[in-house]
Amino acid sequence: MFLDHCLKAGAGRIICFKPVPEGYWEKSRYFDKYSNMIKMISYCAERTDVDIPKGKSLNRASVFSEFLNVDVYINIPVAKHHAGTGFSCVLKGLMGVSSPTTNRFMHSPDGEYTYDRVEYLAQCIADLNLIRKPDLCLVDALECVVNNGPRGPGDTVKPNRIIAGTDPVAVDVYASSLIGFDPGDILTNTFAAQHGLGEPDPVKIQLLEK
């Protein structure tokens, strides 16, 4: 289990930036085996306002304070369809650290929670990722929803892959193509690449398979 690997690598604390609902961990078939480790996970409450000087649509965000202070930040999303951005993975997943107020603003400048402002939302997500790049991206691409996301129900594909990398754009580009999307159509990929956050060209992405 991932927690076990983190602890063996020397992690002193494991902090989850995305709060989970009651009973979430108990649904895992590994809960009994790893319950002691799961109890070690801590969650965040305090938030800090952060300026994003190079943001094009999002210039300020409220994020968990611990996000700015941890030694290692690991982004662990599921690759899937998303009605607002077309695709959700590493870049979109960073919205888990920002406040509900910030997230509403990211959907529309007037705070309306809508999926109609696709380009605006994608730009805000790219801007948010300027705050901090992940030290490691670890993507669950075992079984992925390809429509009616993010909540479904929807059709699924089963690449049966775990994707690891340090370039959030390259990882999202590869993951989106893996589940049947054209990465060039995913605006979060395009806008994040324009910010210099990673490599968007599939031809230039080096893949190592095990």
N, C-alpha and C positions, 0 to 999 in steps of 0.2 A: 504494500500500500504506500501511496505517496507520502503520507505522514511519517511512516517508518523511515523512508529514504531521507527525508529532511532531517530527522533527529539523528540518524547515523552520520549525516554529513556535518553535524555539529550545531544545528539550530538550537538556540537557547529558548526561543519562543516561536510559536506559530500563530499568526494573526490572520483571521479571515475578514476581508473587507466587505464582503457581501453577507448581511445577516440572513440566516436561514430560518424557515418556519419551525415551530415546535414539532418534534417527531421526525425531522428531516433525516437525521443520521440513522435513526432506528430502522428506516426502510431498507438500508443496505444489508445485503446478505453477509457482509463482513463486520457488521456492528459488534457482535459478541466478541469476535477475535480482537478487534481494535478499539473497544470501548474506552479503555484506559487512555489511549492516545487521543481519542476524540475529546475526552474531558479536558485535555490540555489546551485545546484551541480557545483563544480569546477573541473577543469581538470589539469593534470600535464604537465610540459614542461621540467623542469630541471632534469638532470640525474646525477647519482653518480656511479663511479666504485667501486665495492665491491669484495673483495677477498673471495674465498670459499676454505679454507684450506683443508677441508675434501672431496672436490669434486674429483671424480674419472676421469671424462672426462671434466668437466667444473670447472675451478679453479678461474675464474674471470668473472663477469657479470656487464653490465651497466644497472642500474635500476632507476626508478623514485625516486628522493630523498625523496619525501613525503612518499613513501612506508616504508622507514626506520624510519620515525618520527611519524606517526599517532599513536594515543593511542590504537585504535582498528582496526584490519584488518579483513574484512569479505570477504570471497571468495564466489562468487555467479555464478557458472557455469551452463550450460545445459549439462546433461548426453547425450552422443552421440558417434557414431562411428567416428574414425579418421583413415585416410589412413596411417599415419605415425606411430602411436602408438597402433592402434587397438581400442583404447577407449580414450575419452577425458572427463575430469571432473575436479575435484578440482586440482589435481597435475599438469595436463597439462595446466589448466587455468592460472597458475602463469606466463606463458610466456607473458601474457598481460602487465606485469610491466617492462619487459626487452626490450632493444632497438632492432631495426631491425638488426643491426650488430651482436648483441649477439644471436638473434634468428637464423640468418643464420648460425652462427658457431655451434649452437646446432643441426642443421640438418646434418651438415657434417663438419669435422675439416678444410676442405679447403674452407668453405664458400659457397658451392654449395647448393642451395635450393632444396633438394631432400627428398623423403620419403623412399628411398631405405635403409638408414642406421637406421633401426628400433631400434636395440639394443643401438646404440650410442645415438640416440635422446632420448630414454627412460632414459638412464643413466644421460644425461645432465639435463633432467627435474627433476629427483630425486635430482641431485646435486643442482640445482637452488632452490629447496624447503628447502635446508639447511639454506638459508639466513634468512627466517622467516616463522614460522608456522602460519596458520590462527587462530584467536581467535574464529571464527565461520565459519563453512561451511554451505552454504544454496544452495541446488541443485534443479534445475528445472528438474523434471522427469515426467512432465505431458504428453508430447508427444516427443518421442525421435527417431532420425534417427539411423538405425541399419546397414546401408551400404552406400557406396559412400560419407561418411563424410570426412571432416567436413562441406562441403558446400552443398552436395546433388546435385540434388534431389535424394531421396532414399526412401526405405521402412521405415515405422515408426511403433512403438508400442506405446501404451498409458497406461503406468502404473498409470497415474493420481496421482502421489505422489510428495510431497515436502519433501526433506530429509534434516534434520538438524543434525549437530554434530560438535565436536571439534577435532576429530581425522581424518586428511585428508586421510590417508590410509584406515581406516575402512569405511569411507564414500564412497570412490571410489570403494572399494571391494563390498560393498552392492549395490551401484548404478549400477555397471557393471553387477552383477548377476541379478538385477531387470529387466534389458532390454535384457537379454538373452545371455550374454557373460560369459565365465568362468573366474573369477577374477584371477585364477592362471596363465592364459595365458597372462595377461596384465603386461608387463615388468615394467611399471612405478610403479605398486603396489609392485612388487617384490623388485626393486632397492630402492624405498623409505623406505620399511620396513627394508632393510639391513642397511640403514642409521639410523634406530631407530626412524623414523618419525611417526610410527603408527602400528596398529595391522592388519596383513594381513589374519589371520585365521577366516573365516566366523563363525566357531563354537564358537569362543571366543568373538564375537561382540555382545554386548547387544543391543537389539532393543526395543524401546518403541514406541508404535503406538497410535495415537489419531484419 
